[in-house]
Amino acid sequence: MSELALRQAGFSELSYQFARFIQRLDNSGDDLVAMAAALASEAISEGHVCLNLAQMQRSDVLSQTGLPEEMPEWLQRLKQSHVVGQPGDYKPLILTDEGLLYLYRFWLDEQNVAQAIRQRLQSVDIVNPEQLQQDFADWNSELEGIDWQKIVVLMALTRQLSVISGGPGTGKTTIVLRLIQMLYGQNPKSKIALAAPTGKAAARLQRSIDDSGTSGLSAKTLHRLLGITADNTNGRYDRDRPLPVDVLIVDEASMIDLGLMAKLMQALPDKAQLVLLGDSQQLASVESGAVLANLCAQPSQVSSEFSQLAKQFTGMDVAASTDTVSALTDSVVLLQHSYRFDEHSDIGKLAKSVQSGDVNAVYDAVNNAQIPIWQQQVDVSSIQAQVIDGYQAFFDAVSSHTDALTCLQLFEHYRVLTALKQGVQSVSSINELIERHYLRQGWRTHQRFYSGRPIMVTQNDYRQRLFNGDTGLVLYDEQGVLRACFLSDNTVRWVDLTRLPAHETAFAMTVHKSQGSEFENVCVVLPEEDSAILSRELLYTAITRAKKKVSLLCSDTVLQKTVLTQHQRETGLASLLSGHN
C-alpha cells in the first residue's frame, strides 16, 4: 500500500507511522497487513485492547480502500505474513482464531492479567471465627431481607480476589470501613494498603478513612504505590520484588486500564488479597481496556459453600446459583440497593433508565420529574442563563468578599459537566462564556489570575499535596494577597500562585474528569454536533455525579443518540475469564 493511500485513509500520525514500520518488516507484500496494523493502532487510541476483525464490515475505511469486508479473507491473508503471529508467538501483531488482532504488548498484558486473576480465585481461611461472628453480630442493619453490604464484606474476607461494583450511594465506603475493621479483627498485624487510580480518588478515600477514626492507613495513587514514575514506567515492584502487603483495597477501579492492572497484578504477593471497588457502568479508563466491566460481565454467582458461610456468620439466606458455576463465582457482587436514591428519586430513575438504554423510560423520567430536568434549548444565551443561575450564590459570595471557606463550599455545590474539552458546548466554551459575562460585571477576567477563578489541578504535585483533579479557587487571603486556596478536611489551605502545579480554569469540567466526584447540583451540557464520545456510559456517569439535582441541556436528537449508543470496548479479557472451574 502506498504512503499516499495510508495518508488518505485518515489515520493519525502515530497509526500511519506504525503501519509504515510494519510494512517495512513485512515480507508478504500484502497491503492488508499495513492497513490492519494501522487499524489496530487506531483501535488502541480509542480505548480498545484489540481490533475485532468481525466489525470490519462496518468500517468506513474499507469502502475507501477496496479492502475485503469478510473476516475469513482477513484471517487467511494476515496469517501468511511473518509479522503476524498466533497466541504464544513473539511477533509485532498477534491474531486469534476469533479474529481479534492485538499489538503484542496488549495481548501479553491481557494474558497476564487473566492468568493472575484466575490464580487468585481462591478461598481464604477464617483465622478467628468467634471474633468474626461477634463483628457481624455487632453490625446493626435496618434493611429487610438480605443486606448485601454484609455479604460483600464476608466475601472480601474469605476470597483472595473480590470485585464489588455498585453505583453512587450503594454503600461501597461503608463496606471498605467495615472490611478494614474485620480484617484487623482477624489479624491485628495485617498489612493493609489502600489505593485508587487518581490522586483525587485517593484523597477522597483517605477522607473517608480519617472521618471514621481508622488511624495508620494512608490511601495512595496506584502509581505511587507501585513506584511508577516518568523515569521508571515499570514501577519499583514486580514478581521478584512484591509489594509488602497482605491486603490491597482499590477504589474507583473502573478507571484502571489494562496496562496498569497488569503491573498491579504482577506486583502483588502470591498470598495477598485484592479487593476492587467501583461502578462497572461508569466510563471506562482513559487508556485501553475496561477491566472492571470485564470482571462484571457475567451475572453474580454464589456457591453452596459460600451460601453456608453467609448463613453461619450473617444469619442470612443467600441462594446458591443453580447455573453452571463459573470461574468468578463467589468473587463478584453487583450492589443494587441505593441508600441515596430511593424509588421516588428523579436522579435514580433517570440514571437507571439511561443505564438500560431505554429511551421511553428516559422520557418518562425527565417529563415526570418533580423538579424540571431537561432543557432542549442549547443556544449560547440559554446555556449562559442556566450556568450563571447555578453559580449565582458562589458569584455573590466572591463579589461580597465572603470568607474563603464559604466560597469554596459554595463552589463545590454546583458543577457544569460537558462531553468535550474543546469546541461548541465544551469545557473551554463554557469557561469562556462565564468569564465574558463576569468581565461585563467588572471582574478582571482577562488576567491569568483573578479573584473568583476556579482552577483544577492537572498534574500531581506531592510536595504541595495537590493531585490531578483537585479543585480550588483563586481568592484574596486575609492579608489581601491573591493566592490559591483548597479545601482540606473542611479547612482552607493556601498555596502561592507561583507554587501551583499545572492547572486550568474549572467552571466546567469534562465528565471523564468528574469521575470520583460528587456535587449537590450538576448541569450536563451535551454537544449539538455528532460526536463519537457520546454514549449512555458517559451520560450515566454525568447524571450520577449529582446528589440532589441534575439539569440536562441537549436536543431531543442528541439525547436519543446518547442513550442508544453503548460503547463496548473490544477486549478478550471477559472471554478469558468466563471459563468454568
N, C-alpha and C positions, 0 to 999 in steps of 0.2 A: 504494500500500500504506500502510495507516495506521501511525502510530508504534507503536500497541499491537501490531499484527501483527509488526512488526520486533522489538519487545521480546520478544514471546512465542516468537519463533524461537530465542532463546537466544544471540544474538550477543554478543560482547564489546562494551564501551562504544565502543572505537575503531572497530570494524566498523559498529556501529549509527550512529555519528555520520558516518562516511564515506558510508554508504548514504543518510542523510538529505541530505547535501551533494549527492550525485549526483541524488537525487530533485528537489532544488530546481533543478538545472541542466537536468534532462531535460525535453524538450517532447513526448515521445511519449505520456505518460500511462499507460505500461505498468508495472504493478507489478513485472514481471520484471526490469527494469533495476536498480531499487534492490536487489532480492534478489540479483541477480548481483554487484553491487558489494560487498555485504556478504559474500557467499561468497568472492569474490576476496580481500578483505581478511583474512578468516579463514584462507584458504589461505596467505597470506604469513606470518601469525603462526605457522603450523605448519611453516614452513621451505620451503614450495613457492615457486616463482617465479611460478607462474600457476595459474589454475583450469582443470582439464580437464573440460570440459562432458560428455565421454563418460562420466565417472564419476558424473554427477549422479543417475543412476537408483539409485545406492547410498546416496544422501544421506538421512539421517533427516529433514532439514529439509523435503524435498519432501512427505513423507507428512503433515506437519503443516500445510502451506500450500495444498495442492492445485495446486501449480505443475506444469508439464509435465515428464514424465520422459524424453522423447525429445529427443536433441540437435538434429535438424533444426529443430524448432519453436523451440528456444532461439536458434539461429543466425538464423533468419528474423526473430524479434521483436527481438532485440538490434540487428541491423543497421539497423533502422528508427529507432533513436534517434541523435540528433546528438552525444551524449556518448560513443558507441561508434564507434571508427574502425577501419580496416584497417591492416595494417603499412605504415608510412611516413607515416601521418597524425599530426597533433599533437592528440590527444584524450585525455581522462582515462582512458578504457579502450580497449584495443586487442584486437581479436578476429581470430584467424587462421582460415583455411578449415578447419584441422584441429580447430577447436573449443577452442583454448587462449585463455583470456581473461586479459589482463595489465593491471595498473596500468601506466600509461605509463612510469614511471621504470624499472621492472623489465624491460619489453620493450626499452627503449633500452639498458640495461646489458647485457642478453643479446646483443643485436645487436652492440654494440661489442666485447664480449669475443670473440664468434665471428669477427668480421671481423679483429680484431687477431691472433688465433691463426692464422687462415688465411694472413694476410700474413707470419707468422713461420715458416711451414712451408717453410723454405729451407735449402739446404746451405751449409756454411761451409768455405772452402778451408783446407787444412792448410798452414801457413806453413813449418814446418821438418820435413819428413817423416823426415829422418835422425834427428833428436832423438826424434821420436815412436816410431820403430822401436826405438831404444835404450831408451826408457822402458818400452815393453811387454816388451822382452827382459829387462829387469831386474826385472820383476814376476813373482816366482815363484808358481806356483799349484799346489796339491795336489789340485785337483779333476780327476777324469777326465771326458773329454768336453768340452762347451762350458762355459767359465767366463763366465757372464753378467755378472759384475761388469766384466770387461774389455770385453765387447761394449757394455755400457751406457756406460762411460767413453768409448769410441770414438764412440758415438752423440752423447753430450753435447758432444764436441769438434768434431763435424762437422755439427751441426744448430743452427739458430737457436733452436728450441724442442725440449726433450727432457723427457719425462714418465716418471718412474721410480716404479713402485708395487711395494711388497712388504711383507709382514708383518714382525713383530719378528724380528730375527736373520737377515734376508736380506742383510745387508751394505751397507745404504744409507750408513752412516757411513764405511765403508772407501771406498765409491765417491766420496763427497764429498772425502775427503783425497787420493785418487789423482788425481781430476779437477783439483783445485787445483794439485797438483804439476805435472801435464802441461800445464795452461793456462799456467803460468809458464814451462815449458819451451819453449812455442811463442812466448810473448811475455812477457818478464820485467817489462815495464811495464804489463801488463794490469791494468785497474781491476776487481777482483773484489769484489762485495758479497755478504754472507751475511745471510739474514733468515728469520724464522719468524713465524707469526701471533700467538703469545703470548710474553710475557716469559719464562715458564718454558721453553718450547721453544727460544727464542733462547739462553738461558743454558746449556741442555744442549748445543746446537750449539757454543757458544763453548768449553765444557769439552773437547769432542772436538778442536777446533782447537788449543787450548792444550796438551793432552796429547800431540798429535802433533809439537809443536815448530814448527808453522807460525805464524810471527810476523807482526804487522802487520795481521791481519784481525780485525775485530770483528763479531759477529753482533748484529743489531738486530731489534726487532719491526718488522713491516711498517708499522705506524702511525708508528713513529719514523722509519723510513727515508723514508717518503713525507711526513713533516711533518704528519700528521693529528693535530689536537688538538680539544678540545671547542670551541674558538673558531674553528677552521678545519677543518671536516669534509671539505673537498675536498682538503686537503693542499697542500704547498708546490710540488709538481712536477706538471707536466702536459705536454701535447703541445708547448706553446710553451716550456716550461722543463723539459726532460727530466732524469732522474737522471744524474749523472756516473759512469756505469758502462759497462764493456764486457761483463761477465758478471754476472748475478744468480742466485744459488743459493738456493732457498727450500725449507726443510724443513717437515715436518708440513703438507703442502699440503692434506690432507683437511679442515683446519679453515678454509680460506679460503672466505668466502662470495662470492656473485656481485658484490655492490656493491664489495667490497674488491678483487676481481680486476679489475673494470672500471677502478678508479683506478690499479692497478698497471700494467695493460697500457697505459693512456694515458700514464703517466709514463716508460715505458721508451724509450730512444732506438731509432730505427728499426733500427740495425745491431746492437744489443745481443743477446747470447744469454741465454735464460732456461731454467733447469733447475729443474723442480718435482719434489720427492721426497715420498713419503708412502705411506699404506696406503689404497687406494681402497675396501677392505672395511670400514674403520672407520666410526664415526658421522660423519655429515657435520657441517658448520659449524652453530653455534647459530643464526646468521642464515640468510636464504633462500639456497638454491642447494646444489648438490653438484658443484662444478666438477671436482674430481679424478675423481670417479666418472664424470662425463660424458665426460671425456677418455679414460677407460679402458674405456668401454662396448663398444668393438669389440675383437676379438682383435688381439694384436700382429702386425704385418706387417713384413717386411724386403724391400727391393727387391734386384734382382740387382746394382745398382751398390754398395749398401752391403755385400752379401754378398762382393763382390770386395775392398772396403776391409778388411773383417774378416779375410779370408784373408791379405791383404798385410801388415797390421800386427800381427795377433794369431796368425796361423797356424791359425786355427780355421775350420771349415766350418760356416757358418750358412746354412741352407737359405732361399733366397728364396721368397716367397709365390707360389703358383700361382694364387691368387684374384685377382679384380679389385683393383688397387691403390687403396687409399683415401687420403684427404687426409692422414691421420695416419701413413701408412707411414713407417718409419724414425725416428719421433719418440716412440713409446710402447713401453716394455718392462715386462712384469709379471714380477717376480722370483719364482721358485718355490722355489728351494733355501734351506732354513733352516740356518744354521750353528749355531743354538741348539737347535732341536728336531729330533732325528733321527726315523727311522720308529718308534722304540720309545718316544718321548716321549708321556706321557699328556696333557700340555698341548697338544702339537702335534696329536695325534689328535682331541682334543675340539674344538679350535679349527677344524680342517678340517671336522669333522662339522657343527658349528654353521653354519659358512660356507656349506656346501652345502644347509642346510635339511633334512638327513636325520635324522629323529627316531630311527630304529632304530640308525643309526650312533652317534648321541649316547648312546643307552642302552648300546651295546656299549662305548663309550669309558669311560663312568663305571663300569660294572659290572665291567670287566676291568682297571681301573686298579691299579697296584702299591700306591699309597697311596690310601686312600678319598677320593673327591672330592665325592660328592653326599650331602647330608643333607636329608631331606624334612620334618623337624620344624622349624617356623619360629615356634614359640611363644616368648614372651619369655625363659623360662629356658634354652631350647636355644640361642637366639642369644647370650645372655649367656655361657653356658659356652664357646661356640666363640670368641667375640671376646676374652674375658678370657684364655683359654688362649693365643691368638695373640699378645697383647700382654704376656704374663706376664714375659718376660725384660726388657722395657722397664720395666714397673712395678717390678720388683725393683731395677733399676738406679737408678731415681729415688728409691725408698724408702731405699736404702742410700747416697744422696748420691754416686753414682758420677760421674766427671767428665763434663762436658757433651758432649765429642766422642763418648764411648761411648754416652751416652743418645741422641744424635742418630742415630748409626749403627744402634742397635738399633731405634729408632722407624721408620727407613726400610726395615727388613727386612720389615715386615708392614703391610698396609692393608686396611681394610674398605671395599668399594665397594657403593654402592646405586644403584638406578634413580631414586629420588625424593629430593628435598630435604626435604619435609615429609610428615607422615602416619605411618602404621604402616610398619615395616620401612624407614625412611628415614634420611637423614643425621642429622636432628635427634633422632629417637627413639633411635638407637643411641648418639649422643653423650651423650644424657641417661641412657640405661641404664648406660653405663660410669661416668659421673660419680656416679650414685646408688650404684653398687657401691663405688666408692672413697671416697665420703663415709662409708660404713659402716666402711671400713678406716682412717679417720682423716684422709684427705685433705680439705683445706678447700675443697671444690669449689663451695661456694655463692658464693665470691668471684669477681669478674670475672677476676682473675689469680691463679693458684696454681701452685706448683711441679709440673711434670709436665704442664701443659696444652699440648697440641699446637695450633698455630694455622696457618691457611692464609691468606695474603695474598689479598685480593680486589680490589685496586686497585694499578696500577703506581705506584711512587714512585722516580723515577730518582735523586733526591738520596740516598736511603737504599740504593739499588741493590737494591730489593725489587720483585718483579713478581707480577702476578696468577697465583696457583697455587703460589707458593713456600711451602714448609712449614718451620716451625721449632718450637722449644719454649720455654716459659717455665720458667726454672730460676734457682737462686741462683748468682750468679757467685762468683769467688774471694774477693771482699770481703763476701759474704753478702747482696748486694743482688739483689732479684728483678728479672730482666731477660729479654728475649727473645734467643734465640741461633739462628743459622742456620749451616748447613754450606756452606762455600765452598771448593772445591779441597782438601777434607779438612782444612780448618782452621775453627775456630769463630769466628764474627763475632757480637759482642754489640750489641744495639740497645736503647736505653732504651725502656721501655714507653710513655712519653709521645710518642715519635717514631714509633711503629708506624703504618703506613697502615691502612686498613680491613681487617679480618680476621675470621675465625670459627674456632670450635673444630673440630678436624680429626681426631678418632679415626676418623671415617668421612668419605668424600667421594663425590660423585656420579661415575658412570662418565664423564660428559662432562668433569668437572674432571680426571679421571685421565689423559686423553689426553696422550701425550708423556712419561708417567712409567713407571717400571719398579720392581717390588718383588720381593724373593725369594719371598715368600708373599703370596697375595691371598685374601681371603674375599669372595665375591659374594653379596649378600643381595637377593633379588627380592621385590617386594610380593605379598601374597596377593590383594588386591583387583585387579580388572581395571584395567589402565592402558594408555592408548594409546601410552605411551612404550616399552613392552616390544617388542623386536624382536631378530632374530638379529644385526643390526649392533651393538646395544648389548651383547649377551652376548659376542659375539666380541671386541669392544673390551675388555671387562672381563677375560675369560679371558687375553688376550694381554698384560695388564699384569704377569702373573706369570712369573718366570724359572724357579722350581723347583717350586712347589706352589700349587695352587688348590683352594679349598673352595667349593662351590656350595650355598647354602641356599635351597631353594624347593620347592614341591609339584610333584607329577607334572603336574598340570593346567597350572600356570604354565610349567613347563619346556617342555611340548609347544607351548603357545601362542606362547611367545617364539621358539622355534626355527622354527616355521612362519610367523611374521609377518615379512615383509620390507617395510621402509619405502622405497618408491620415491618420491623427491621429484619432483613434477611440474615439469619444465623443458623447454624446447625446444632446449637447447644441444647435447645429443648428436645430435639430428636435424640441426641446422645444421652440425655438424662431420662428419657421416657421408657427405657427398658425396664424389665421386671427383675425383682430379686430372685 
